[in-house]
Amino acid sequence: MYTASWGDVVRRDLFGPNPDPRDRPYRLVIRAVLVVFRLFRFRFDLRGQEHVPATGGAIICSNHVSYFDFTYLGLIALPQHRLVRFMAKAAIFGHWFAGPLMRAMQHIPVDRKAGAAAFDAAVRALKDGHVVGIFPEATISSSFTVKDVKAGAARMAVQAGVPVVPAAVWGGHRVATKGHKVALRRDVPVTVLIGEPLVPEPGEKPQALLRRIKAAMEQLLDEAQRNYPDQPAGDDDRWWQPAHLGGSAPTPEQAAAVDADYAAGNRTKVKAPHPLARVMQLLGRARR
């Protein structure tokens, strides 16, 4: 298990010997994230870092179970001194605080009503040698299984001629996920597994590559779930386990029905605590 240390936060060689000056904002954000990881003592099981290419374009395709999955995936690319440019909802880029940061970190906005621009931007980034992070399920999976995946990642890989690196994240949903209140808890284990790169074969169609991507993601997620060090504390704590492993999370079919209802505008929001109360809770837990 890896737990971020204060030494990691201030390491001068964290990003390699000659980091790009244009990535200073991204590097600052990563150091800030490491501070959060240190304060909350996240326990990371990171495996497969060597599969992230040290140079050249690549796509990291991961399942999606929590709001902070991108921070965990970014962590596993650091040993190769790579910064991941994530594709994210365009609405985030319009936020007064998050928007400037997202643009400074060269993340890629995705407008679902005009996806061609995001696709072209991602292909350009790949051809320029960047690592692009994609959650091909498009939204968080409330069943905590791999949903149907979109073909965009496979099409990008074929068009840009780059490998796809399958990934799985697990555990972060216990802190923050769709349909549940944020739980500011400490010592949560988070697993991040990276599989061997999938290289598009000559003449391979995107749909064929997509099937290989999904199968690899499912295998990695199953491994992460079955080897996760924590178990539910009781019946009321089984919500974060998938149904097929004895949890009380919705089945994939039930989750699909809820997603369809949500997309239709029938949204049930979880009432958020007052911001001051959340800050006080955070400070109280950090002192423990």
N, C-alpha and C positions, 0 to 999 in steps of 0.2 A: 504493500500500500504506500502511496505517495501522499504526503501532507505538505502543502506549501509552507515554506519557512520565510522568515524575514530576510535571510540571505538570498533567497530566490528573488525577492522583491527588488533588491538593489544590485543584483549581479550585473556586472558591466558587460559580460560576454553572453548575456541571455539571448541576444538576437544575432550572434555571430560576430566576426571580426570587423566587418565593414557594412553595417546596416544602411539601407537607403535613407538619406535625410528626409525624403518626402514622407516616410512612414513614422516620423516622430509622434504624431497624434495617436496612431495605432499602438505604438510601443508604450506610450503613457497610459492608455486605457488598459492594456494588458497588465501593467504593473499595478494599476488600481484594482483590477479584478483579482490579482494574486493577493492583495491585501485582504479583500473580502474572503477569499478562500482560506487565508490564514486565520482570520478572526473566527470563522465558523468551523474551522478544523475539518473541512471536507476531507474524506479519506478516498483517494482515487486509486482505482485499479486500472492502470493504463497499459494496454498491450497492443503491439503491432506498429509502434511508432516508426519502425524501420521501413514500413511499406509506404510511407509518405515520401514521394520522390524528392530528392535533395535539390534538384533543379528541374526547370521546364514546367509546362502546364500540366495540370491534373485536376480531376473533379473528385471531391469527397462527397459521397452520397450516404446519408445517414437517415435512420428512423428519427421520429420526432415525438417525444413524450413530455417535454417541459419547456417553459419559456426561456430557460437559460442553456439549452442544449448547445447553442453556438459557442458559448464560453468554454464548455468542456471540450468540444471538438478543436477549438483553437489551441487549447492547452496541449493536446497530443501532437500538434504539428511543430511545437517549439523546439524539440530536440534536433529537428532538421533545419532549424532557423527559417521556417516558412510561416508566412502570414496568410490566413485564409480570407478570401473576399467572398462574403456570404451574399446570396440572393435573398432579399427580404422585401416584405410588403412596402409598396410605395408610400403608404400612409405614414410609416415611421420616419421617412425622410422629410415629411412636412412638419414634424414635431419641432417646437422651438429649441429644445435642448438636444434631443437625440439626432435630429436631422443633420446639423452641421458636423457632428461626430461621425455619423454614418458616411457622409460624403468625404470627410477627411481620411477615413479609413479605406476609402475606395470600395465600399460595398456596393452592390448592384440593386437598384430599385426595380421591383416587379409590379407592374400595373396589370392586373388580371384581365382588364378590358382591352389592353393593347400590349400583349405579351411579346410581340415580335421585336420591339426595341430592347427589352431585357435580354432576350435570346441573343440578339446581335452583339450586345454589350458584353455578355458572358463569353461568347466565342472570341471576341477581340481580346479580352483579358487572358483567355487560355492561350491564344496564339502568341501573346506577349510574354508568356512564361509564368503566369500567376496560377495559384491554386484557388479554385472556386468551390465554395461549399454550398451544397444543395440539399434541401429536405424534399425529396421527390413525392412524398405523400401530400405536400402542399399545406396541410394543417396538422395540428397535434392530434395524435391518435388517442382517443379516450378509452379504447379497448386495450391499449398498451401492447398491441400486436402491429405488424406491418400492414398498413392499409394498401389499397390499390395505388400504384406509383405512376406518376406522369412520365410521358416519354421524352420530355425536354432534355433531361440529363443525357440520355442515350444519344439523342440527335446531336447534342453539342459535342459529345465525345467523338462521334463519327465525323462530323464536319470539321472539327479542330484537329483531329488526329491525336488525341491525348488519352491516357488511361483513366479509368474510373476506379477510385479506391473506395470499396464498400466499408461501411462503419455501422456501429451500434452504440447507442448511449442508454444507460439505465441507472435509475436511482435518483436523478435530479428532480423527477416528477413528485417526489415526496416533499419537496420544498415549494415548488410552484408549477402548477399545471392547470389546464383548462377545466373549469367547473368546480374548482376547489380553492379555498382560501389559502393565501400564502402562509406557510408555516416556517417561521424563522427559528429553525432548530440547528443544533450543532452536531458534529461528528457523523454526518450522513455519508454513507459510502456511495460513491458514484463510479460506475464502470464505463470505460470507453474502450471498445475493441475496434481495431482496424484490420481489415483483411487484405489479402494479396491483390495487387492491381489487376483489373480486368481490361485487357487491351482489345480494342475492336479488331476483329479479324478481317482480312481482305474481303471486301464485298458483303460483310455482315450488315444486315438490316437493323435499324434502331430497335425494332420490336424484339428481335432475337437477343440483342445485347441487353435490353431492358429486362427480359426474363432472367438472364444471368445475374443482373444487378439485384433484382428482388430476392432471388434465391440466396444469394450471398448475404444480404442484409438480414433475412429471416434466420439463417444459420447462426450468424453472429449474435443476434438478439436473443435467440434461444440459449446460446452459451452464456451470455451475460446474465440472463434471468435465473438459470439453473445453478449458477455458481455464485450468485449474489450472497454476501456474508450475513445479511440481516433477514429476519423473518418477521411477519406481522406479530404485534404484541398481543393481539386478541382479535375477536370477531369484528370489532369496530375499527380495526386497523388493517383489514384485508382489502380495502378499497384500491390500494396501489398495486395489487397483484392481478395479473390477467386471469380470466375465468378458467382457462384450461389448466392453470396451475393451482386451482383452488381458491382464487381470489374473488372478490365481489365486484370487480370492474365489469362494465358491460361486455357482452360478447361482441365480436365484430359486426354481427348483423344488427344487434341493438344499437351499437354506436353509429352505424351507418344511418339508421332511422333518425337518431337524435341529430346527427349532422345535417340531414336533409331538412329536418324541422327548423334547425338553427338558420340554415341558408334561406329558408322561406320567410325569415323575420320573426319567428317565435322564439325569442331569446330570453332565457332566465338568467339573470345576472346574480353573481354572488356578491352580497353586500360587503364592500371593503371597509376596514376599520378607518377611523379618522387618522390622517397622516401623522399628527402629533403622537397618537397612541402607538402607531407603528414604530416611530423613532424611539420612544421610550422602551418599547418591547425589545427593540434591537440592542439598545444600550445595556439593558438589563441582562440579556443573554450573553453579550460580549464580555461582561464582567465576571461571568461564572467560570 
